Amino acid sequence: MKKIILLFSSISLVSLSCSTITSCNSNTQPYSNNEVEDNQISYYSLSIGNGLFSYLKVGSKAILFDAGIGLSKDAEWKGLKHKGNEFATNFMKWTGVESIEAIFISHNHSDHYGNLDTVTKNFDVANIVLPFNGEKLKSRFVTDKSKSTYDNEIIYVSNNTNLWNFSDKYSFLSIDFYNWSYSEADYMKKLSFKDENNASSIIYFKVNNKSILLPGDAEQGLGDRLVNNKVLQFTNVNIYQVAHHGSKNSLGKNFVDKINPNFCYVSGTNGDNIDYREWGGDHIFPTSKSNENTASCDETYLTGKVLSNTNSDKQDGEINVNAEFAKEADYLHENASYEFRFTKDGTISKYYFDNTVANPGFLKEINSDKPNYNEYVSNHKLK
């Protein structure tokens, strides 16, 4: 035990509270819009299987939102296939990322942090934002790189990296990030240790007049409380990462109606396994009444593979809510990664990288032959 305590003593911990960051009621105030020069900011969602790995690129720096790889039916994360997988780090380098300003981890499930060790070994990371109950994740951190291997559950974190606790607001690269879940911190404290999904951070931010909402694996329990607590100020969301990989127990229709999203993407599996169909791979989310088929989003994108065409799954307690059809025709692309590029005039340019996780040769090694990035995206622009 003494060795563990000494090991972590050199990692910088920044403890946040309402008094040091913002007022406890900051989420009741208008959210800030953050302007960034044209061609300097893009949001990427990577196709990495039944997990989540996305990042905001600002110039040559990146802010990550989860760092998971999920290429098998179980939530494994050891070995070269998961913990040591360098697809995401090679992809970031290809897009021009040179360093990591911050990494948000939404909750304590390995398909959302299982590739963190590879990221910290490939880039200088200035900050890591811990999830609720962040001590669980922090207990895996070591500052000695040699102690972290592909076959153990230890994660290398430099002693120059700041660790930030669960709070209501963060600011990195002059961009404000709001944690919508913070207003239900007391509810989270009462959750069973098995209910990590409803302890997910839900991160909102706005750049160049376009907003993004990233809810991790948040489920209906947390969503219902946020809708009803009269504290959180809901607002339209332009880009919505569908919660819990689009499975039937993601955030409910009452929550989705409040944010009224334009573009949605589902981060999901590339496998075809019955287990995924049940808990993580339906790629559906509640959006319509039982006698209608009204999509919740203007456009829907999928980083994995459509596994079912059911339209019958319902959320507990919402008998009039069906899930959308989960047919291939409902999605513009499967097994693709995406870039959403923001300009100051408020427009979003969209690009796809097809296919990535399903093609092990795509940027497998950073020094291998690979397409020129600018040429590639010019030929892969979405309307």
C-alpha positions as CSV (number, residue, x, y, z in Angstrom):
1,M,0.0,0.0,0.0
2,K,2.9,2.4,0.8
3,K,4.3,1.8,-2.6
4,I,1.1,2.8,-4.3
5,I,0.8,5.9,-2.3
6,L,4.3,7.0,-3.1
7,L,3.7,6.1,-6.8
8,F,0.8,8.6,-7.1
9,S,2.3,11.3,-5.0
10,S,4.1,12.8,-8.0
11,I,1.0,13.1,-10.2
12,S,-0.5,16.6,-10.0
13,L,-4.1,16.6,-8.8
14,V,-6.3,19.6,-9.3
15,S,-9.3,19.5,-7.1
16,L,-12.2,21.5,-8.5
17,S,-15.1,22.9,-6.6
18,C,-17.9,25.4,-7.3
19,S,-15.9,28.2,-5.7
20,T,-12.8,27.6,-7.8
21,I,-14.3,27.1,-11.2
22,T,-17.8,28.6,-11.4
23,S,-20.9,28.9,-9.3
24,C,-22.9,25.8,-8.5
25,N,-25.7,27.2,-10.5
26,S,-23.7,28.0,-13.6
27,N,-25.7,25.7,-15.8
28,T,-28.7,27.9,-15.3
29,Q,-26.9,30.7,-17.1
30,P,-26.4,31.0,-20.9
31,Y,-23.6,28.9,-22.3
32,S,-20.7,30.7,-23.8
33,N,-19.9,30.5,-27.5
34,N,-16.2,30.2,-28.2
35,E,-14.8,31.5,-31.5
36,V,-11.9,29.8,-33.2
37,E,-10.3,30.8,-36.5
38,D,-11.5,29.0,-39.7
39,N,-9.7,25.7,-40.6
40,Q,-8.4,25.5,-37.1
41,I,-11.1,23.5,-35.4
42,S,-12.7,20.1,-36.1
43,Y,-14.5,17.4,-34.2
44,Y,-13.7,13.8,-35.0
45,S,-15.6,10.6,-34.1
46,L,-13.5,7.5,-34.7
47,S,-14.7,4.0,-35.7
48,I,-13.1,1.9,-33.0
49,G,-15.7,-0.8,-32.4
50,N,-18.1,-1.0,-29.5
51,G,-16.4,1.8,-27.6
52,L,-15.9,5.5,-27.8
53,F,-13.0,7.6,-29.0
54,S,-13.6,11.2,-30.2
55,Y,-11.6,14.4,-30.1
56,L,-11.8,18.1,-30.8
57,K,-8.8,19.4,-32.8
58,V,-7.8,23.0,-32.3
59,G,-4.7,23.8,-34.4
60,S,-2.2,21.2,-33.5
61,K,-3.7,20.3,-30.1
62,A,-6.5,18.0,-29.3
63,I,-9.1,17.5,-26.5
64,L,-10.2,13.9,-26.2
65,F,-13.7,12.7,-25.1
66,D,-13.1,9.1,-24.0
67,A,-10.3,6.9,-25.2
68,G,-11.8,3.4,-25.6
69,I,-11.3,0.6,-28.1
70,G,-13.9,-2.2,-28.3
71,L,-13.1,-4.8,-30.9
72,S,-14.3,-8.0,-29.1
73,K,-17.7,-9.0,-27.7
74,D,-16.5,-8.6,-24.1
75,A,-15.4,-5.3,-22.6
76,E,-11.8,-6.5,-22.6
77,W,-9.0,-3.9,-22.9
78,K,-5.7,-5.7,-22.3
79,G,-3.4,-6.8,-25.1
80,L,-2.4,-5.3,-28.4
81,K,-5.9,-5.4,-29.8
82,H,-7.3,-3.0,-27.2
83,K,-4.8,-1.4,-24.8
84,G,-1.9,-1.4,-27.3
85,N,-3.9,-0.5,-30.4
86,E,-2.3,2.4,-32.2
87,F,-5.0,3.1,-34.8
88,A,-6.4,6.1,-32.9
89,T,-3.1,7.7,-32.1
90,N,-1.9,7.2,-35.7
91,F,-5.1,8.7,-37.0
92,M,-4.7,11.8,-34.7
93,K,-1.1,12.3,-35.9
94,W,-2.3,12.0,-39.5
95,T,-4.8,14.8,-38.9
96,G,-2.1,17.0,-37.5
97,V,-2.4,16.5,-33.7
98,E,0.9,17.1,-32.0
99,S,-0.1,17.2,-28.3
100,I,-3.1,16.6,-26.1
101,E,-4.5,19.5,-24.1
102,A,-7.1,17.5,-22.1
103,I,-8.8,14.1,-22.0
104,F,-12.3,13.7,-20.6
105,I,-13.2,10.2,-19.4
106,S,-17.0,10.0,-19.1
107,H,-17.2,7.0,-16.7
108,N,-15.5,4.0,-15.3
109,H,-16.0,1.4,-18.1
110,S,-13.0,0.1,-20.1
111,D,-14.6,0.7,-23.5
112,H,-14.3,4.4,-22.7
113,Y,-10.7,4.4,-21.3
114,G,-9.1,1.2,-22.5
115,N,-6.8,2.9,-25.0
116,L,-5.7,5.7,-22.7
117,D,-2.3,4.1,-22.0
118,T,-1.4,4.2,-25.7
119,V,-2.5,7.8,-26.0
120,T,-0.4,8.9,-23.0
121,K,2.6,7.0,-24.4
122,N,2.3,8.7,-27.8
123,F,1.5,12.3,-26.8
124,D,2.3,14.8,-24.1
125,V,-1.0,15.1,-22.2
126,A,-1.5,18.3,-20.2
127,N,-4.7,17.4,-18.4
128,I,-7.0,14.4,-17.6
129,V,-10.6,15.0,-16.4
130,L,-11.6,12.2,-14.2
131,P,-15.2,10.8,-14.2
132,F,-17.5,10.6,-11.1
133,N,-15.8,8.2,-8.7
134,G,-12.6,9.1,-10.4
135,E,-10.5,7.3,-7.7
136,K,-11.3,4.0,-9.4
137,L,-9.6,5.1,-12.6
138,K,-6.8,6.9,-10.9
139,S,-5.9,3.8,-8.9
140,R,-4.6,2.4,-12.2
141,F,-2.3,5.3,-13.0
142,V,1.5,5.0,-12.6
143,T,4.2,7.5,-13.5
144,D,6.8,4.8,-14.4
145,K,6.2,3.9,-18.0
146,S,7.9,0.6,-17.7
147,K,5.3,-0.7,-15.2
148,S,2.6,-0.5,-17.8
149,T,2.5,-3.3,-20.4
150,Y,0.0,-4.5,-22.9
151,D,-1.0,-7.4,-20.6
152,N,-1.8,-5.6,-17.4
153,E,-4.4,-3.1,-16.3
154,I,-2.0,-0.3,-15.4
155,I,-2.1,3.0,-17.2
156,Y,0.9,5.3,-17.7
157,V,0.3,9.0,-16.8
158,S,3.1,11.5,-16.8
159,N,3.8,13.3,-13.5
160,N,3.4,16.5,-15.6
161,T,-0.2,15.7,-16.3
162,N,-2.8,17.5,-14.2
163,L,-5.8,15.4,-12.9
164,W,-9.1,17.3,-12.6
165,N,-12.0,16.0,-10.4
166,F,-15.6,15.8,-11.4
167,S,-17.1,19.3,-11.6
168,D,-19.6,21.5,-13.4
169,K,-17.4,23.5,-15.8
170,Y,-13.9,23.3,-17.3
171,S,-11.9,25.5,-19.6
172,F,-9.2,24.3,-22.0
173,L,-7.8,26.2,-25.0
174,S,-10.1,29.1,-24.2
175,I,-13.2,26.8,-24.7
176,D,-15.7,26.3,-21.9
177,F,-17.0,22.8,-21.3
178,Y,-20.1,22.3,-19.2
179,N,-20.9,19.1,-17.3
180,W,-24.6,18.7,-17.4
181,S,-24.5,15.7,-15.0
182,Y,-23.1,17.8,-12.2
183,S,-26.5,19.0,-11.1
184,E,-27.3,15.4,-10.2
185,A,-24.1,14.6,-8.3
186,D,-26.1,13.7,-5.2
187,Y,-28.1,11.2,-7.2
188,M,-24.9,9.7,-8.5
189,K,-23.6,9.2,-5.0
190,K,-26.6,6.9,-4.3
191,L,-26.1,4.7,-7.4
192,S,-25.0,1.1,-7.1
193,F,-21.3,0.6,-8.1
194,K,-22.7,-1.4,-11.1
195,D,-24.6,1.6,-12.4
196,E,-21.6,3.4,-13.9
197,N,-23.6,4.4,-17.0
198,N,-25.9,6.7,-15.0
199,A,-22.8,8.3,-13.5
200,S,-21.6,9.4,-16.9
201,S,-20.4,13.0,-17.4
202,I,-22.6,14.7,-20.1
203,I,-20.3,17.3,-21.7
204,Y,-21.7,20.3,-23.6
205,F,-19.7,23.0,-25.5
206,K,-20.2,25.5,-28.2
207,V,-17.7,26.7,-30.9
208,N,-18.3,29.0,-33.8
209,N,-22.0,29.1,-32.9
210,K,-22.4,25.3,-33.2
211,S,-22.9,23.1,-30.1
212,I,-21.9,19.5,-29.3
213,L,-23.3,17.2,-26.6
214,L,-21.3,14.1,-25.5
215,P,-23.2,12.0,-22.9
216,G,-21.0,9.0,-22.6
217,D,-23.2,6.0,-21.7
218,A,-25.9,8.0,-19.8
219,E,-29.2,6.2,-19.5
220,Q,-32.8,7.0,-18.9
221,G,-32.5,7.2,-15.1
222,L,-30.0,10.1,-15.3
223,G,-31.8,11.7,-18.2
224,D,-35.2,11.8,-16.5
225,R,-33.7,13.5,-13.4
226,L,-32.0,16.1,-15.5
227,V,-35.3,16.8,-17.4
228,N,-37.2,17.2,-14.1
229,N,-34.7,18.9,-11.7
230,K,-35.5,22.4,-12.9
231,V,-31.8,23.3,-12.6
232,L,-30.3,22.4,-16.0
233,Q,-30.9,24.8,-18.9
234,F,-31.6,22.7,-22.0
235,T,-30.7,24.1,-25.4
236,N,-30.6,22.9,-29.0
237,V,-27.7,20.7,-29.9
238,N,-26.2,20.6,-33.4
239,I,-24.1,17.5,-33.0
240,Y,-25.2,14.7,-30.6
241,Q,-23.3,11.6,-29.7
242,V,-26.1,9.2,-29.1
243,A,-25.8,7.9,-25.6
244,H,-24.7,4.3,-24.8
245,H,-23.8,3.4,-28.3
246,G,-27.4,3.8,-29.5
247,S,-28.6,0.9,-27.4
248,K,-32.2,0.6,-26.1
249,N,-31.3,1.9,-22.7
250,S,-29.8,5.1,-23.8
251,L,-31.1,8.6,-22.8
252,G,-34.9,8.6,-23.4
253,K,-37.2,10.5,-25.7
254,N,-38.0,13.2,-23.1
255,F,-34.2,14.1,-23.0
256,V,-33.7,13.9,-26.8
257,D,-36.7,16.2,-27.3
258,K,-35.2,18.8,-25.0
259,I,-32.0,19.0,-27.1
260,N,-33.6,18.7,-30.5
261,P,-30.4,17.6,-32.2
262,N,-29.5,18.2,-35.9
263,F,-26.7,15.7,-36.6
264,C,-26.5,12.5,-34.6
265,Y,-23.8,9.8,-34.7
266,V,-23.8,6.4,-33.1
267,S,-20.5,5.0,-31.8
268,G,-20.9,1.3,-32.0
269,T,-19.6,-2.1,-32.7
270,N,-18.2,-3.6,-36.0
271,G,-19.0,-7.1,-34.8
272,D,-22.0,-9.2,-35.5
273,N,-22.7,-10.9,-32.1
274,I,-26.0,-11.6,-30.3
275,D,-24.6,-10.1,-27.1
276,Y,-24.1,-6.7,-28.9
277,R,-27.7,-6.8,-30.2
278,E,-28.9,-7.1,-26.6
279,W,-26.9,-4.4,-24.7
280,G,-24.7,-2.4,-27.0
281,G,-25.2,-2.9,-30.7
282,D,-28.8,-2.3,-31.6
283,H,-27.8,1.2,-32.8
284,I,-31.2,2.5,-32.0
285,F,-32.5,5.2,-29.7
286,P,-35.9,6.3,-28.7
287,T,-37.2,9.1,-30.9
288,S,-40.8,8.4,-32.0
289,K,-44.3,7.6,-30.7
290,S,-45.7,4.1,-31.2
291,N,-47.8,5.1,-34.2
292,E,-45.1,7.2,-35.9
293,N,-41.6,6.8,-37.3
294,T,-40.3,10.3,-36.8
295,A,-36.5,10.5,-36.7
296,S,-35.0,12.7,-33.9
297,C,-32.1,13.9,-36.1
298,D,-31.9,15.5,-39.5
299,E,-28.9,13.2,-40.3
300,T,-27.6,10.1,-38.6
301,Y,-24.1,8.6,-38.9
302,L,-22.8,5.3,-37.7
303,T,-19.2,4.4,-36.8
304,G,-20.0,0.7,-36.6
305,K,-22.3,-1.8,-38.3
306,V,-26.1,-2.0,-38.3
307,L,-27.0,-5.2,-36.4
308,S,-30.8,-5.3,-36.2
309,N,-33.9,-3.9,-37.9
310,T,-36.1,-4.0,-34.8
311,N,-38.6,-1.2,-34.1
312,S,-40.1,-2.7,-31.0
313,D,-37.7,-2.0,-28.1
314,K,-39.2,0.3,-25.5
315,Q,-37.8,2.1,-22.5
316,D,-39.0,1.2,-19.1
317,G,-41.8,3.6,-18.1
318,E,-42.2,5.1,-21.5
319,I,-44.7,2.8,-23.2
320,N,-45.4,5.2,-26.0
321,V,-41.8,5.4,-27.1
322,N,-40.3,3.2,-29.8
323,A,-36.8,3.0,-31.1
324,E,-36.0,4.1,-34.6
325,F,-35.7,1.6,-37.4
326,A,-32.1,0.4,-37.4
327,K,-31.7,-0.4,-41.0
328,E,-28.7,0.3,-43.2
329,A,-30.8,2.7,-45.2
330,D,-31.2,4.9,-42.2
331,Y,-27.5,5.7,-42.0
332,L,-25.3,7.6,-44.5
333,H,-22.3,5.4,-43.8
334,E,-21.3,2.4,-41.8
335,N,-17.9,1.5,-40.2
336,A,-16.7,5.1,-40.9
337,S,-15.0,7.7,-38.9
338,Y,-16.1,11.3,-39.3
339,E,-14.8,14.9,-39.2
340,F,-17.1,17.9,-38.5
341,R,-15.2,21.1,-39.4
342,F,-16.5,24.4,-37.9
343,T,-16.2,27.8,-39.5
344,K,-16.8,31.2,-38.0
345,D,-19.9,31.8,-40.2
346,G,-21.6,29.0,-38.3
347,T,-21.5,26.3,-41.1
348,I,-20.3,22.8,-40.6
349,S,-18.4,20.9,-43.3
350,K,-18.6,17.1,-42.9
351,Y,-16.1,14.4,-44.0
352,Y,-16.0,10.6,-43.7
353,F,-13.2,8.1,-43.5
354,D,-14.5,4.9,-44.9
355,N,-13.9,2.4,-43.7
356,T,-11.4,2.5,-40.8
357,V,-11.9,0.0,-38.0
358,A,-13.1,-2.7,-40.4
359,N,-9.9,-2.2,-42.5
360,P,-6.9,-3.1,-40.3
361,G,-4.5,-1.7,-43.0
362,F,-5.9,1.9,-42.7
363,L,-3.1,3.9,-41.2
364,K,-1.9,0.8,-39.4
365,E,1.6,2.3,-39.0
366,I,2.3,6.0,-39.1
367,N,5.3,5.5,-41.3
368,S,3.6,3.3,-43.8
369,D,2.2,4.5,-47.1
370,K,-0.9,6.5,-46.4
371,P,-3.0,9.0,-48.3
372,N,-2.3,12.7,-48.1
373,Y,-4.8,14.0,-45.5
374,N,-6.0,17.1,-47.5
375,E,-6.4,15.1,-50.7
376,Y,-8.3,12.4,-48.8
377,V,-10.9,14.6,-47.2
378,S,-11.4,16.6,-50.4
379,N,-12.6,13.3,-52.0
380,H,-14.7,12.3,-48.9
381,K,-16.8,15.3,-48.2
382,L,-20.4,14.8,-47.2
383,K,-23.2,17.0,-48.5
